[in-house]
Amino acid sequence: MNIKSVFSTVSDVITGMAGLLAGLVTVGILTHIVFGAGTLGMNIVGNITELVNVFTTGGLTGLLTLLVVSAMWQNR
């Protein structure tokens, strides 16, 4: 097993985990809309709102961080 195949395997695992997490967030948002807040034991919409507030109140640093995170998310 060479290093290229190891990195390929790690990349595949990380991509799969990101897809799984994105699916769970989507299900959480849908259940929050349909059944109300706290259905899964957490407030997903509130957490997303808080995350966006952290980025927007961070000034230039928050804006740059938001741009980097969104660029990384689009390139996956």
Backbone torsions as a table, in degrees:
resi	resn	phi	psi	omega
1	MET	NA	121.8	-178.5
2	ASN	-96.6	172.3	-174.3
3	ILE	-66.9	-30.8	179.5
4	LYS	-65.2	-41.1	179.1
5	SER	-70.7	-32.0	176.8
6	VAL	-64.9	-47.3	178.8
7	PHE	-65.0	-34.9	177.4
8	SER	-64.8	-42.6	178.6
9	THR	-65.0	-44.0	178.4
10	VAL	-63.2	-41.2	178.4
11	SER	-63.5	-40.7	178.0
12	ASP	-64.4	-39.8	178.9
13	VAL	-65.6	-44.9	-179.8
14	ILE	-64.9	-40.2	177.5
15	THR	-63.6	-41.8	177.2
16	GLY	-63.8	-41.3	179.0
17	MET	-66.5	-39.1	177.9
18	ALA	-64.6	-40.0	176.5
19	GLY	-64.5	-40.4	177.6
20	LEU	-63.6	-45.0	179.4
21	LEU	-65.0	-38.9	177.4
22	ALA	-63.9	-39.1	176.9
23	GLY	-65.6	-40.5	178.4
24	LEU	-65.9	-38.3	177.0
25	VAL	-64.6	-41.0	178.5
26	THR	-62.4	-45.5	177.5
27	VAL	-63.1	-40.3	178.4
28	GLY	-62.6	-41.4	178.8
29	ILE	-66.2	-43.3	179.6
30	LEU	-63.9	-42.4	177.9
31	THR	-67.7	-32.5	176.6
32	HIS	-64.8	-40.6	179.7
33	ILE	-69.8	-44.2	-174.4
34	VAL	-76.8	-47.5	-171.5
35	PHE	-102.7	-10.1	-179.7
36	GLY	103.3	176.1	-174.1
37	ALA	-68.3	143.8	171.9
38	GLY	76.4	21.9	-178.2
39	THR	-66.0	-42.6	179.6
40	LEU	-91.0	11.8	179.9
41	GLY	88.3	5.2	177.9
42	MET	-148.4	157.6	-179.4
43	ASN	-99.5	89.0	-174.5
44	ILE	-67.0	-43.8	-179.5
45	VAL	-63.9	-40.7	177.0
46	GLY	-64.1	-38.2	178.3
47	ASN	-67.4	-40.1	177.5
48	ILE	-65.4	-41.6	177.8
49	THR	-61.0	-42.8	178.6
50	GLU	-64.6	-39.1	178.5
51	LEU	-63.7	-43.1	177.8
52	VAL	-64.8	-38.7	177.6
53	ASN	-63.7	-37.1	177.8
54	VAL	-63.1	-43.1	179.3
55	PHE	-66.2	-43.3	-174.0
56	THR	-76.3	-27.8	178.9
57	THR	-88.4	-2.3	-178.5
58	GLY	-81.6	0.1	-179.6
59	GLY	70.4	-143.9	-177.6
60	LEU	-64.5	-39.2	179.0
61	THR	-63.6	-43.2	177.7
62	GLY	-63.7	-39.6	178.9
63	LEU	-65.3	-44.7	178.5
64	LEU	-64.0	-40.4	177.7
65	THR	-63.3	-43.1	178.0
66	LEU	-61.6	-41.0	178.4
67	LEU	-64.8	-41.2	179.4
68	VAL	-66.2	-44.1	-179.8
69	VAL	-64.0	-42.9	-179.6
70	SER	-68.2	-35.2	177.4
71	ALA	-66.8	-40.3	178.2
72	MET	-65.9	-38.2	-178.4
73	TRP	-68.5	-36.4	-179.4
74	GLN	-74.2	-26.4	-177.6
75	ASN	-86.9	-3.1	-177.5
76	ARG	-72.2	NA	NA
